[in-house]
Amino acid sequence: MRRVLFSLLVVGVVFAIAYGAAASLTVDGGFLQAGDDTSLQGPTTGVTVSYQLRYDNNEKAFVVDSVIVWALAPAYAGKTVAVQLTQDGSAIASGTKNLPSDFGGGPVQVNLSPKAKAEYVTGVHVAIYTP
């Protein structure tokens, strides 16, 4: 009985740590550019993202349904926000959201496909661009 309780305790702690570690990341600022377009704009200090998690009974694990990119300025109206989740540098999920021309600023939720297991996510990349 003690072994079962100890095992359940260890599993609970591991899930709590994985959930907490994957819940929020900050993406470093700066621009990466190809070509000669000099009109890039964006928050040079980076953006903050958080994950929307749910438990998937088929996968028997927490999966990331979407990513919220926080505090985008109204200047991004008409732009596209692209998010990519990675595991050790390889893409495992991605999604885009087109912002309306009357976007007033604030958080933006980007739905992902396929749903990535939260425990596998080691990085997040965000791009904001003109479609």
C-alpha positions, 0 to 999 in steps of 0.5 A, a space after each residue: 500500500 505504501 508503494 502505491 501511495 508513494 508512486 501516486 505522489 511521485 506521479 503527481 509531483 512530476 505532472 505538476 512540475 511539467 504543467 508549471 514549466 510549460 505554462 508560460 514562456 517569454 520569447 526574446 525580442 529582435 528581428 530575423 529577416 531574409 531579403 531586403 525589406 527594411 520595414 520590419 516592426 515589432 516589440 524588440 523586447 519580445 512577447 509573452 506567451 502562455 499555453 492553453 492546456 487540457 488533458 486528452 484521454 486518448 493521449 493520456 497526457 496534457 496537450 497544448 490546444 492553443 497559445 495566447 500571445 499577450 499585450 499586442 499593440 493596435 499597430 498590428 491590425 491587419 497582420 498575421 500572428 504565427 506560432 510554432 512549438 518545438 521539441 529540441 529544435 524540431 517543429 511539433 505544432 503550429 498555427 496562425 491567426 489573422 488580426 482584423 483591420 480594426 484590431 484594438 490591441 491586447 491578447 491573441 489566441 492562436 489555435 494549434 495543429 496538431 495538438 502537442 503533448 505539453 511534456 514535449 514542448 521545449 520552445 516556442 517561436 512567434 512571428 508577426 508579419 504582413 500577409 
